[in-house]
Amino acid sequence: MVKMKLKIDNDSNKLKYVPIIRQNNGASIQDIKKNIEDNKVVLECDYFDTDELKDFKKTMEALISKGATINLFQDDREVQIDYISNLISSYEQIAEDREKLDDRILGDD
């Protein structure tokens, strides 16, 4: 399964980031702090789940607003921060197109 992954650069504000991360993954405070210090993934979500991606994006934005420097990955490949917004937009467009197609197909009966 493809995952979006988030790492946070270690800085003096890491305690500000812990509550934001805990809202989404439930890991212990100690584990989150250690993952930040060791430059390990602190949060991940399913690449194909639009709702998870939206929550993931909100968490990223909350971390950035607290001063976090984040690194975003699609599996092991680092991607730009706006990648997730583009991905969500693409999925929403696909869903909209699929819905229109379904309406056309079902409307022909």
C-alpha positions in Angstrom: 0.0 0.0 0.0 1.3 3.4 -0.9 1.7 5.8 2.0 2.1 9.6 2.4 4.6 10.1 5.2 5.6 13.1 7.2 8.9 13.9 9.0 9.6 17.0 11.1 13.0 18.6 11.4 14.3 18.5 15.0 14.2 21.9 16.6 13.6 23.5 20.0 9.8 23.7 19.4 9.2 19.9 19.1 7.0 19.9 22.2 4.6 22.2 20.4 4.2 19.6 17.6 3.4 16.6 19.8 -0.2 17.4 20.6 -1.0 18.1 16.9 0.6 14.8 15.9 -1.1 12.9 18.8 -4.5 13.9 17.5 -3.9 11.8 14.4 -1.8 8.9 15.4 -2.2 8.3 19.1 1.4 7.6 19.7 3.0 8.3 23.0 4.6 11.7 23.7 8.0 10.0 24.1 7.7 8.1 20.8 6.8 11.2 18.9 9.7 13.2 20.4 12.1 10.4 19.7 10.9 10.1 16.1 11.4 13.8 15.6 14.9 13.7 17.1 15.8 10.6 15.0 14.4 12.1 11.8 11.8 9.3 11.5 8.3 9.4 10.2 5.9 10.9 12.7 2.7 10.6 10.7 1.5 8.7 7.7 -1.7 8.1 5.7 -3.1 6.1 2.8 -2.2 7.6 -0.5 -5.5 6.7 -2.1 -7.9 7.8 0.7 -9.1 11.3 0.1 -10.5 11.8 3.6 -7.3 10.7 5.2 -5.3 13.0 2.9 -7.5 16.0 3.8 -6.9 15.3 7.6 -3.2 14.8 6.9 -3.1 18.1 5.1 -4.8 19.9 8.0 -2.3 18.4 10.3 0.6 19.5 8.1 -0.8 23.1 8.0 -1.2 23.1 11.8 2.4 22.0 12.2 3.7 24.6 9.8 1.7 27.3 11.6 3.5 26.3 14.8 6.8 26.7 13.0 7.6 23.2 12.0 9.8 22.5 9.1 8.2 19.4 7.5 9.4 16.9 4.9 6.7 15.1 2.9 7.2 11.7 1.3 5.3 9.5 -1.1 6.6 6.2 0.3 10.4 6.9 0.2 10.4 9.6 -2.4 10.4 13.2 -1.1 7.8 15.4 -2.7 6.9 19.1 -2.5 4.5 20.3 0.2 1.9 21.3 -2.4 1.9 17.8 -3.8 -0.8 16.7 -1.3 -3.1 19.6 -2.4 -2.7 18.6 -6.0 -3.3 15.0 -5.2 -6.5 15.8 -3.3 -7.7 18.1 -6.1 -7.1 15.3 -8.6 -9.0 12.8 -6.6 -11.9 15.2 -6.2 -12.0 15.9 -9.9 -11.9 12.1 -10.7 -14.8 11.6 -8.3 -16.8 14.4 -9.9 -16.1 13.1 -13.4 -17.1 9.6 -12.4 -20.4 11.0 -10.9 -21.2 12.9 -14.1 -20.5 9.7 -16.2 -22.7 7.6 -13.9 -25.5 10.2 -14.3 -25.1 10.1 -18.1 -25.2 6.3 -18.1 -28.1 6.0 -15.8 -29.9 8.8 -17.4 -29.9 7.0 -20.8 -32.2 4.2 -19.5 
